[in-house]
């Protein structure tokens, strides 16, 4: 009986079924073909290299294909063959995980003809390439070619043809090119071609290195979705041919400019809420236009605070003027819900005032940089001049001012585009904004806050950027109601130390729309209502020091917080001047 049991165990262990399911590892160098086995794993940590077709074979003949096999190429491992380095024809559930190199010196590093549910994962550092068509799937037999999934964090490329080539009924495929993943070719063929009911998501680089006028992505079937994400790079047009039901989605972030040349019909969608314009597919950050109203109010506030310091400074003799320099740093947070773009604003300036017979002459200079989060920067210089009327008898003895100026602006933005060999394009612009500020203030006795009303208006004439984007003239106005007060903490003949505050309510007046065009296609952007109103609270510490009989040195620091998630810090240095 014991002998019979041993015989049964021996037969079981050596049965063809058990041999067929054994895992195999190649750690040295092998130059002969390796046949895959069902539900088993072939691991390559060494080199499988021979001048052979199908050097890793999951298909021998019709009806003799292998299902649910796994190929693992470890870092440093190599599979090199002539054509079809991994032959996955008619297989089901084939899994290939590559951290090394899979190479076909002729064509097809991985052949997925008539296969179902293959999973190809090319990890960071992994390399899959062929002279012609690196990864291929088509349906030519009685079995479907469907359900393939390709995820790339390494490099996939082809020299003479396509890096990924799905055609002739290859359906329901999923392609994911991760951040850091590179897919490229060096021929006039499309870099990546997909067929029907498939999804492609690019967070890395898809690059037609022959020319950006070739196709980077080609579509030969219907009902596909392509998503371009984050800082992904695409070189080469998106060619949909005569196919239908295809969707292009973009997720580069709020305010990121882009322009993609397309051929064929697509539904366009920006997943961040940016306005996307047809005529190919383009979008542009509206920061330079959307913040005009906001920056007007900040300029008005700066002038009002300067005039308050001028008026409050004592021992200034007739015929003398006042001057101050200032610098400020401002940050506004971005919000996807209303497309508020995050930016930093740094500026320096000087405000000067000189008494006239019935008024005071104001001269103001400012230079700054508005730096948006998504590769857009505006450098500007402003000069303004006007009059200040303390206790204006024509306006119920209210303090009033009027100021006009011009701002010269230079814009620089970097957009994502498939029309250049880098996948990016630097665009510049030069334009002007003309502005007017005016206001009145009622100065009240102690313990009662001062109250005032200001209005600002600007005109930005039409202008073109160096490529793709054009802007129609925009007129912007706003009105602010404010309350303010100051408290002297130290006040003697030589020194004054004070604490002040200001509460400002600003509202846009007039049209909140911007008409613009991308590559000749016109569009209208409407500013979100939430961005047309702002409440600002400013706290201020000031110090004055008498240094001569008719002159004072002043210094102050202000902090501002608003309901638009704007925070700023500014400093002022002033000195009494003789003009």
C-alpha positions as a printed NumPy array, in Angstrom:
array([[  0.   ,   0.   ,   0.   ],
       [  2.841,   2.35 ,   0.885],
       [  4.487,   1.648,  -2.48 ],
       [  1.234,   2.507,  -4.311],
       [  0.967,   5.879,  -2.527],
       [  4.547,   6.758,  -3.447],
       [  3.905,   5.876,  -7.087],
       [  0.805,   8.135,  -7.175],
       [  2.727,  11.067,  -5.663],
       [  5.553,  10.585,  -8.164],
       [  3.16 ,  10.554, -11.125],
       [  1.389,  13.725,  -9.835],
       [  4.599,  15.667,  -9.326],
       [  5.823,  14.779, -12.798],
       [  2.551,  15.203, -14.659],
       [  2.514,  17.579, -17.712],
       [  0.007,  19.812, -15.934],
       [  2.323,  20.441, -13.044],
       [  5.335,  21.044, -15.289],
       [  3.281,  23.502, -17.337],
       [  2.514,  25.615, -14.285],
       [  6.078,  25.905, -12.984],
       [  7.63 ,  29.368, -12.546],
       [ 10.903,  30.062, -14.353],
       [ 13.721,  32.508, -13.539],
       [ 16.581,  33.442, -15.842],
       [ 19.404,  35.018, -13.862],
       [ 22.289,  34.383, -16.234],
       [ 22.509,  34.649, -20.023],
       [ 20.264,  32.596, -22.312],
       [ 20.173,  32.716, -26.12 ],
       [ 17.304,  30.27 , -26.716],
       [ 13.56 ,  30.88 , -26.877],
       [ 11.51 ,  30.706, -23.666],
       [  7.901,  29.525, -23.892],
       [  5.462,  30.971, -21.386],
       [  3.355,  28.676, -19.264],
       [ -0.249,  29.171, -18.158],
       [ -0.798,  30.792, -14.778],
       [  2.931,  30.988, -14.172],
       [  5.648,  33.622, -13.955],
       [  8.762,  34.097, -16.045],
       [ 11.264,  36.311, -14.216],
       [ 14.236,  37.816, -16.035],
       [ 16.985,  39.182, -13.816],
       [ 19.728,  38.307, -16.299],
       [ 19.734,  38.421, -20.104],
       [ 17.531,  36.596, -22.601],
       [ 19.174,  37.549, -25.881],
       [ 19.011,  35.79 , -29.216],
       [ 18.591,  36.75 , -32.844],
       [ 15.153,  35.121, -32.816],
       [ 11.553,  36.078, -33.384],
       [  9.171,  35.444, -30.47 ],
       [ 11.983,  34.952, -27.982],
       [  9.392,  34.999, -25.192],
       [  6.479,  33.07 , -26.623],
       [  2.941,  32.913, -25.357],
       [  1.585,  31.733, -28.719],
       [  2.8  ,  28.77 , -30.743],
       [ -0.157,  28.076, -33.034],
       [ -3.885,  28.728, -33.145],
       [ -5.514,  27.026, -30.19 ],
       [ -2.181,  26.706, -28.421],
       [ -1.989,  30.138, -26.812],
       [ -1.113,  30.605, -23.146],
       [ -3.44 ,  32.375, -20.702],
       [ -2.766,  34.241, -17.446],
       [  0.993,  34.151, -17.828],
       [  3.223,  36.767, -16.185],
       [  6.546,  38.158, -17.385],
       [  8.662,  40.136, -14.912],
       [ 11.805,  41.889, -16.124],
       [ 13.725,  43.132, -13.132],
       [ 16.02 ,  46.148, -13.031],
       [ 19.079,  45.192, -15.073],
       [ 17.221,  42.356, -16.773],
       [ 17.078,  42.248, -20.585],
       [ 14.832,  40.61 , -23.159],
       [ 16.16 ,  41.139, -26.669],
       [ 14.805,  39.533, -29.797],
       [ 14.376,  40.168, -33.469],
       [ 10.592,  40.622, -33.863],
       [  7.825,  40.099, -31.313],
       [ 10.236,  39.987, -28.377],
       [  7.235,  39.062, -26.247],
       [  4.644,  37.253, -28.349],
       [  1.29 ,  37.641, -26.634],
       [ -0.93 ,  36.807, -29.609],
       [ -4.387,  35.444, -28.667],
       [ -3.435,  35.302, -24.986],
       [ -5.83 ,  36.241, -22.214],
       [ -4.703,  37.92 , -19.014],
       [ -1.062,  38.343, -20.017],
       [  0.84 ,  40.498, -17.511],
       [  4.178,  42.144, -18.296],
       [  5.976,  44.146, -15.604],
       [  9.2  ,  45.74 , -16.78 ],
       [ 11.894,  47.468, -14.759],
       [ 14.665,  46.526, -17.191],
       [ 14.78 ,  46.403, -20.999],
       [ 12.488,  44.789, -23.574],
       [ 13.882,  45.271, -27.071],
       [ 13.013,  44.174, -30.594],
       [ 15.784,  44.897, -33.079],
       [ 13.201,  44.744, -35.86 ],
       [  9.516,  45.184, -34.996],
       [  7.148,  44.798, -32.052],
       [  8.751,  44.587, -28.655],
       [  5.362,  43.376, -27.359],
       [  2.812,  41.827, -29.735],
       [ -0.785,  41.751, -28.458],
       [ -2.628,  40.723, -31.626],
       [ -6.082,  39.282, -30.804],
       [ -5.31 ,  39.292, -27.067],
       [ -7.693,  40.064, -24.226],
       [ -7.106,  41.929, -20.96 ],
       [ -3.347,  42.235, -21.198],
       [ -1.65 ,  44.406, -18.562],
       [  1.648,  46.082, -19.455],
       [  3.436,  48.055, -16.717],
       [  6.667,  49.82 , -17.602],
       [  8.116,  51.084, -14.341],
       [ 10.413,  54.038, -13.76 ],
       [ 13.74 ,  53.17 , -15.356],
       [ 12.126,  50.559, -17.595],
       [ 12.75 ,  50.651, -21.341],
       [ 10.576,  49.143, -24.082],
       [ 11.564,  49.821, -27.676],
       [ 11.616,  48.494, -31.213],
       [ 12.857,  49.668, -34.552],
       [  9.241,  49.647, -35.756],
       [  6.094,  49.748, -33.564],
       [  7.096,  49.005, -29.973],
       [  3.721,  47.808, -28.576],
       [  1.077,  46.642, -31.033],
       [ -2.496,  45.366, -30.894],
       [ -4.962,  44.583, -33.66 ],
       [ -7.854,  42.205, -34.272],
       [ -7.326,  39.983, -37.309],
       [ -8.615,  36.548, -36.253],
       [-11.669,  35.108, -34.604],
       [-10.731,  36.411, -31.151],
       [-11.286,  39.958, -29.911],
       [ -8.441,  42.386, -29.292],
       [ -9.754,  44.168, -26.228],
       [ -9.205,  45.321, -22.671],
       [ -5.48 ,  46.043, -22.799],
       [ -4.006,  48.278, -20.095],
       [ -0.658,  50.023, -20.546],
       [  0.872,  52.053, -17.709],
       [  4.184,  53.784, -18.332],
       [  6.518,  55.488, -15.883],
       [  9.656,  54.658, -17.866],
       [ 10.413,  55.025, -21.58 ],
       [  8.658,  53.486, -24.579],
       [  9.896,  54.375, -28.037],
       [ 10.096,  53.41 , -31.692],
       [ 12.555,  54.527, -34.335],
       [ 10.8  ,  53.974, -37.655],
       [  7.11 ,  53.793, -36.762],
       [  4.842,  54.209, -33.733],
       [  5.689,  53.71 , -30.082],
       [  2.164,  52.396, -29.358],
       [  0.081,  51.157, -32.275],
       [ -3.517,  50.009, -31.696],
       [ -5.659,  49.562, -34.819],
       [ -8.064,  47.299, -36.767],
       [-10.602,  46.772, -33.988],
       [ -8.422,  47.081, -30.866],
       [-11.052,  48.224, -28.365],
       [-11.535,  49.252, -24.723],
       [ -7.873,  49.908, -24.052],
       [ -6.519,  52.074, -21.236],
       [ -3.285,  54.021, -21.621],
       [ -1.743,  55.852, -18.657],
       [  1.489,  57.776, -19.114],
       [  2.517,  58.795, -15.627],
       [  4.523,  61.814, -14.533],
       [  8.087,  61.056, -15.59 ],
       [  6.927,  58.614, -18.257],
       [  8.261,  59.229, -21.773],
       [  6.75 ,  57.87 , -24.987],
       [  8.391,  58.971, -28.219],
       [  9.215,  58.12 , -31.807],
       [ 11.473,  59.61 , -34.464],
       [  9.354,  59.068, -37.578],
       [  6.538,  60.819, -39.408],
       [  4.016,  58.309, -38.045],
       [  1.938,  59.106, -34.959],
       [  3.735,  58.547, -31.664],
       [  0.668,  56.906, -30.101],
       [ -2.295,  55.543, -32.042],
       [ -5.479,  54.354, -30.346],
       [ -8.552,  52.737, -31.815],
       [-12.05 ,  52.485, -30.312],
       [-13.721,  53.147, -26.926],
       [-10.366,  53.669, -25.277],
       [ -8.941,  56.046, -22.675],
       [ -5.584,  57.798, -22.734],
       [ -4.324,  59.867, -19.79 ],
       [ -1.035,  61.728, -20.167],
       [  0.764,  63.15 , -17.152],
       [  4.223,  62.646, -18.648],
       [  5.654,  63.209, -22.137],
       [  4.378,  62.041, -25.526],
       [  6.83 ,  63.323, -28.1  ],
       [  7.014,  63.086, -31.879],
       [ 10.685,  63.916, -32.218],
       [ 10.557,  63.987, -35.996],
       [  8.395,  67.129, -36.104],
       [  5.548,  68.716, -34.113],
       [  3.639,  68.942, -37.404],
       [  3.219,  65.154, -37.287],
       [  0.673,  63.495, -35.018],
       [  1.578,  63.01 , -31.391],
       [ -1.709,  61.177, -30.816],
       [ -3.778,  59.644, -33.62 ],
       [ -7.292,  58.228, -33.253],
       [ -8.657,  55.728, -35.782],
       [-11.846,  54.676, -33.954],
       [-14.826,  56.293, -32.253],
       [-15.793,  57.167, -28.67 ],
       [-12.379,  57.7  , -27.116],
       [-11.339,  60.002, -24.277],
       [ -7.96 ,  61.727, -24.061],
       [ -6.97 ,  63.601, -20.893],
       [ -3.906,  65.848, -20.714],
       [ -2.984,  66.506, -17.09 ],
       [ -0.761,  68.639, -14.9  ],
       [  2.547,  69.657, -16.522],
       [  2.332,  66.934, -19.168],
       [  4.077,  67.494, -22.488],
       [  2.614,  66.617, -25.878],
       [  4.555,  67.233, -29.084],
       [  2.605,  66.639, -32.283],
       [ -0.996,  67.349, -33.183],
       [ -4.009,  65.385, -31.977],
       [ -5.468,  63.841, -35.12 ],
       [ -8.975,  62.429, -34.925],
       [ -9.413,  62.045, -38.677],
       [-13.053,  61.341, -39.545],
       [-13.86 ,  59.579, -36.267],
       [-16.733,  60.64 , -34.012],
       [-17.665,  60.742, -30.343],
       [-14.179,  61.601, -29.109],
       [-13.535,  63.856, -26.1  ],
       [-10.486,  65.925, -25.197],
       [-10.126,  66.753, -21.511],
       [ -7.6  ,  69.09 , -19.926],
       [ -6.495,  69.231, -16.305],
       [ -3.448,  71.476, -16.247],
       [ -4.612,  73.585, -13.302],
       [ -6.609,  76.787, -12.875],
       [ -5.16 ,  79.559, -15.024],
       [ -2.682,  77.484, -17.032],
       [ -2.556,  78.614, -20.651],
       [ -2.422,  76.016, -23.408],
       [ -2.967,  75.611, -27.13 ],
       [ -3.238,  72.239, -28.865],
       [ -3.509,  71.83 , -32.607],
       [ -6.158,  69.27 , -33.493],
       [ -7.633,  67.677, -36.599],
       [-11.114,  66.21 , -36.628],
       [-14.088,  66.694, -34.335],
       [-13.803,  66.66 , -30.538],
       [-15.847,  67.564, -27.496],
       [-13.649,  69.814, -25.333],
       [-13.729,  69.914, -21.544],
       [-11.482,  71.606, -18.984],
       [-11.712,  69.713, -15.703],
       [-10.442,  72.725, -13.705],
       [-13.214,  74.99 , -14.985],
       [-11.022,  77.111, -17.28 ],
       [-12.743,  78.362, -20.395],
       [-11.585,  76.23 , -23.337],
       [-11.989,  77.633, -26.845],
       [-12.444,  75.619, -30.029],
       [-10.574,  76.293, -33.247],
       [ -8.192,  73.546, -32.21 ],
       [ -8.198,  73.656, -28.383],
       [ -6.927,  76.54 , -26.28 ],
       [ -7.268,  78.269, -22.952],
       [ -5.622,  81.244, -21.283],
       [ -5.381,  82.473, -17.701],
       [ -7.484,  85.59 , -17.191],
       [ -5.339,  86.999, -14.377],
       [ -4.181,  90.11 , -16.221],
       [ -7.785,  91.106, -16.9  ],
       [ -9.575,  89.715, -13.857],
       [ -7.362,  91.559, -11.352],
       [ -7.631,  95.014, -12.975],
       [-10.456,  95.979, -10.632],
       [ -8.606,  94.615,  -7.623],
       [ -5.358,  96.449,  -8.391],
       [ -7.257,  99.695,  -8.967],
       [ -8.601,  99.523,  -5.433],
       [ -5.141,  98.788,  -4.005],
       [ -3.696, 101.85 ,  -5.774],
       [ -6.529, 104.014,  -4.472],
       [ -5.962, 102.694,  -0.96 ],
       [ -2.253, 103.477,  -1.182],
       [ -2.95 , 107.093,  -2.174],
       [ -5.567, 107.534,   0.57 ],
       [ -3.206, 106.271,   3.253],
       [ -0.452, 108.556,   1.965],
       [ -2.743, 111.583,   2.109],
       [ -3.812, 110.67 ,   5.641],
       [ -0.189, 110.536,   6.771],
       [  0.477, 113.847,   5.062],
       [ -2.473, 115.55 ,   6.703],
       [ -1.806, 114.095,  10.146],
       [  1.848, 115.097,  10.173],
       [  2.222, 118.275,  12.22 ],
       [  4.742, 121.127,  12.105],
       [  4.866, 121.249,   8.323],
       [  5.309, 124.784,   7.154],
       [  3.663, 126.347,   4.127],
       [  5.662, 126.018,   0.98 ],
       [  7.167, 122.69 ,   1.943],
       [  6.289, 119.286,   0.595],
       [  6.184, 115.761,   1.795],
       [  7.629, 112.643,   0.267],
       [  7.679, 108.959,   1.09 ],
       [  8.937, 105.735,  -0.374],
       [  7.192, 102.432,   0.112],
       [  7.382,  98.777,  -0.688],
       [  4.809,  96.034,  -0.288],
       [  4.435,  92.31 ,  -0.735],
       [  0.997,  90.858,  -1.402],
       [ -0.256,  87.322,  -1.865],
       [ -3.671,  86.21 ,  -3.079],
       [ -4.648,  82.576,  -2.765],
       [ -6.276,  80.809,  -5.683],
       [ -9.74 ,  79.267,  -5.621],
       [-10.931,  76.766,  -8.216],
       [-14.609,  77.475,  -7.496],
       [-14.487,  81.039,  -8.843],
       [-11.273,  80.743, -10.928],
       [ -9.416,  83.193,  -8.693],
       [ -5.777,  82.856,  -9.711],
       [ -3.081,  82.767,  -7.079],
       [ -0.433,  85.442,  -7.434],
       [  2.267,  87.362,  -5.59 ],
       [  2.599,  91.108,  -6.054],
       [  5.787,  92.951,  -5.159],
       [  6.093,  96.675,  -5.69 ],
       [  8.159,  99.712,  -4.78 ],
       [  7.174, 103.322,  -5.186],
       [  7.38 , 106.93 ,  -4.137],
       [  4.617, 109.422,  -3.362],
       [  5.361, 113.143,  -3.392],
       [  3.153, 116.092,  -2.516],
       [  3.774, 119.819,  -2.768],
       [  1.441, 122.608,  -1.61 ],
       [ -0.073, 124.949,  -4.193],
       [ -2.221, 128.01 ,  -3.593],
       [ -5.571, 126.256,  -3.077],
       [ -4.564, 122.625,  -3.323],
       [ -1.624, 120.268,  -3.148],
       [  0.049, 118.693,  -6.151],
       [  0.52 , 114.899,  -6.023],
       [  3.1  , 112.963,  -8.012],
       [  3.331, 109.179,  -7.636],
       [  5.654, 106.549,  -9.093],
       [  5.374, 102.788,  -8.764],
       [  7.008,  99.704, -10.257],
       [  6.177,  96.114,  -9.533],
       [  5.824,  92.5  , -10.578],
       [  2.596,  90.502, -10.489],
       [  3.603,  86.843, -10.582],
       [  0.799,  84.345, -11.179],
       [  1.103,  80.72 , -10.129],
       [  0.691,  79.222, -13.616],
       [  3.691,  80.589, -15.537],
       [  2.364,  84.12 , -16.092],
       [  4.133,  87.281, -14.991],
       [  3.317,  90.973, -15.5  ],
       [  5.967,  93.637, -14.914],
       [  4.681,  97.197, -14.723],
       [  5.639, 100.837, -14.195],
       [  3.106, 103.498, -13.219],
       [  3.277, 107.267, -13.066],
       [  0.342, 109.292, -11.761],
       [ -0.31 , 112.936, -10.99 ],
       [ -3.185, 114.831,  -9.445],
       [ -4.453, 117.26 ,  -6.847],
       [ -5.394, 117.034,  -3.189],
       [ -7.962, 119.471,  -1.779],
       [ -7.949, 119.529,   2.035],
       [-11.249, 120.816,   3.447],
       [-12.617, 121.497,  -0.024],
       [-15.117, 124.327,   0.346],
       [-16.911, 123.216,  -2.813],
       [-17.535, 119.758,  -1.322],
       [-18.914, 120.582,   2.131],
       [-15.367, 121.044,   3.469],
       [-14.553, 117.412,   2.804],
       [-11.024, 116.331,   1.977],
       [-10.915, 115.279,  -1.668],
       [ -8.452, 114.205,  -4.33 ],
       [ -8.289, 113.343,  -8.011],
       [ -5.439, 111.488,  -9.673],
       [ -4.785, 110.216, -13.17 ],
       [ -2.035, 108.009, -14.519],
       [ -0.734, 105.48 , -16.988],
       [  0.638, 102.001, -16.337],
       [  3.014, 100.396, -18.836],
       [  2.861,  96.613, -18.684],
       [  4.985,  93.791, -20.04 ],
       [  3.457,  90.332, -19.882],
       [  5.267,  87.004, -20.06 ],
       [  3.549,  83.649, -20.015],
       [  4.599,  80.086, -20.776],
       [  1.908,  77.9  , -22.271],
       [  1.686,  74.19 , -22.969],
       [  1.383,  73.427, -26.656],
       [  1.888,  70.566, -29.101],
       [  3.144,  72.94 , -31.816],
       [  6.762,  73.212, -30.618],
       [  9.501,  70.64 , -30.153],
       [  9.64 ,  71.374, -26.408],
       [  5.894,  71.159, -25.781],
       [  5.999,  74.689, -24.369],
       [  5.964,  78.208, -25.782],
       [  7.001,  81.537, -24.257],
       [  4.644,  84.378, -25.174],
       [  5.095,  88.071, -24.418],
       [  2.974,  91.207, -24.643],
       [  3.238,  94.97 , -24.212],
       [  0.227,  97.102, -23.37 ],
       [ -1.011, 100.037, -21.301],
       [ -3.7  , 100.839, -18.791],
       [ -4.986, 104.372, -18.222],
       [ -6.595, 105.074, -14.866],
       [ -8.312, 107.756, -12.795],
       [ -8.833, 107.791,  -9.016],
       [-10.893, 110.218,  -6.962],
       [-12.362, 110.336,  -3.497],
       [-13.723, 112.335,  -0.589],
       [-13.193, 111.895,   3.145],
       [-15.054, 113.267,   6.138],
       [-12.627, 113.697,   9.018],
       [-14.495, 113.274,  12.285],
       [-13.603, 114.154,  15.885],
       [-11.84 , 111.678,  18.127],
       [-13.613, 108.388,  18.873],
       [-15.698, 108.759,  15.696],
       [-14.145, 107.027,  12.669],
       [-13.478, 108.946,   9.507],
       [-15.686, 107.953,   6.59 ],
       [-15.075, 108.258,   2.881],
       [-16.062, 107.347,  -0.648],
       [-13.698, 106.686,  -3.555],
       [-14.085, 105.717,  -7.173],
       [-11.597, 104.402,  -9.721],
       [-11.818, 103.808, -13.441],
       [ -9.4  , 102.286, -15.955],
       [ -9.24 , 101.646, -19.689],
       [ -6.992,  98.977, -21.186],
       [ -6.92 ,  99.331, -24.998],
       [ -6.972,  96.267, -27.255],
       [ -3.684,  94.445, -27.725],
       [ -2.214,  91.219, -29.085],
       [  0.195,  88.861, -27.422],
       [  3.07 ,  87.573, -29.532],
       [  1.25 ,  84.313, -30.314],
       [ -2.329,  83.004, -30.292],
       [ -3.948,  85.404, -27.772],
       [ -5.659,  88.743, -28.485],
       [ -7.535,  90.97 , -26.04 ],
       [-10.269,  93.508, -26.724],
       [-10.271,  96.798, -24.83 ],
       [-11.694,  96.591, -21.342],
       [-13.167,  99.329, -19.154],
       [-13.254,  98.689, -15.429],
       [-14.599, 100.809, -12.601],
       [-15.148, 100.366,  -8.9  ],
       [-16.524, 102.221,  -5.903],
       [-15.292, 101.904,  -2.319],
       [-16.8  , 102.998,   0.966],
       [-14.365, 103.067,   3.859],
       [-14.028, 103.845,   7.552],
       [-10.755, 104.648,   9.279],
       [ -9.254, 105.999,  12.471],
       [ -5.925, 106.584,  14.176],
       [ -4.934, 106.56 ,  17.851],
       [ -1.841, 108.308,  19.215],
       [  0.013, 106.117,  21.692],
       [  2.938, 108.555,  22.113],
       [  2.58 , 112.188,  21.102],
       [  5.045, 114.927,  22.049],
       [  7.043, 117.64 ,  20.315],
       [  9.634, 115.248,  18.913],
       [  7.939, 111.858,  18.63 ],
       [  4.645, 110.348,  17.628],
       [  3.751, 106.661,  17.733],
       [  0.299, 105.731,  16.508],
       [ -1.982, 102.824,  15.715],
       [ -4.495, 102.999,  12.886],
       [ -7.055, 100.875,  11.105],
       [ -9.125, 101.001,   7.941],
       [-12.149,  98.999,   6.788],
       [-12.842,  99.144,   3.054],
       [-15.827,  97.835,   1.049],
       [-15.122,  97.648,  -2.68 ],
       [-17.531,  96.773,  -5.491],
       [-17.027,  96.593,  -9.251],
       [-19.14 ,  98.95 , -11.346],
       [-19.974,  98.263, -14.985],
       [-19.227,  95.36 , -17.3  ],
       [-17.434,  92.368, -15.795],
       [-16.813,  90.68 , -19.169],
       [-13.596,  90.361, -21.144],
       [-13.753,  89.676, -24.885],
       [-10.679,  87.882, -26.206],
       [ -9.675,  85.413, -28.904],
       [ -7.435,  82.371, -29.211],
       [ -5.935,  81.742, -32.644],
       [ -8.662,  83.89 , -34.192],
       [-11.621,  82.276, -32.396],
       [-13.467,  84.801, -30.239],
       [-14.727,  84.124, -26.713],
       [-16.082,  86.057, -23.74 ],
       [-14.991,  85.514, -20.154],
       [-17.32 ,  86.675, -17.39 ],
       [-15.754,  87.39 , -14.035],
       [-17.304,  85.504, -11.131],
       [-19.516,  87.695,  -8.937],
       [-17.514,  86.72 ,  -5.866],
       [-14.437,  88.398,  -7.376],
       [-16.194,  91.723,  -7.965],
       [-16.651,  92.49 ,  -4.267],
       [-14.001,  92.74 ,  -1.593],
       [-13.849,  93.66 ,   2.072],
       [-10.416,  94.726,   3.292],
       [ -9.2  ,  95.275,   6.837],
       [ -5.937,  97.173,   7.263],
       [ -3.982,  97.651,  10.49 ],
       [ -1.206, 100.238,  10.651],
       [  1.609, 101.199,  13.014],
       [  3.231, 104.583,  12.418],
       [  6.151, 106.504,  13.865],
       [  7.235, 110.134,  13.364],
       [ 10.499, 111.677,  14.513],
       [ 11.29 , 115.386,  14.369],
       [ 14.821, 115.742,  13.029],
       [ 14.942, 119.46 ,  12.115],
       [ 12.891, 122.485,  12.974],
       [ 10.855, 122.074,   9.809],
       [ 11.262, 118.432,   8.941],
       [ 10.249, 114.985,  10.116],
       [ 11.144, 111.423,   9.398],
       [  8.246, 108.962,   9.281],
       [  8.03 , 105.208,   9.115],
       [  5.025, 102.923,   9.085],
       [  4.083,  99.328,   8.51 ],
       [  0.685,  98.091,   7.356],
       [ -0.874,  94.644,   7.247],
       [ -3.937,  93.871,   5.15 ],
       [ -6.321,  90.934,   5.043],
       [ -9.339,  90.606,   2.751],
       [-12.228,  88.244,   2.145],
       [-10.61 ,  87.393,  -1.224],
       [ -7.898,  85.555,   0.72 ],
       [ -5.453,  88.386,   0.084],
       [ -2.748,  89.094,   2.613],
       [ -0.2  ,  91.862,   2.296],
       [  2.503,  93.598,   4.246],
       [  3.803,  97.039,   3.307],
       [  6.282,  99.506,   4.704],
       [  6.688, 103.257,   4.208],
       [  9.559, 105.645,   4.826],
       [  8.883, 109.382,   4.548],
       [ 10.683, 112.678,   4.883],
       [  9.596, 116.27 ,   4.666],
       [ 11.047, 117.848,   1.525],
       [ 11.523, 121.322,   0.128],
       [ 10.42 , 121.321,  -3.515]])
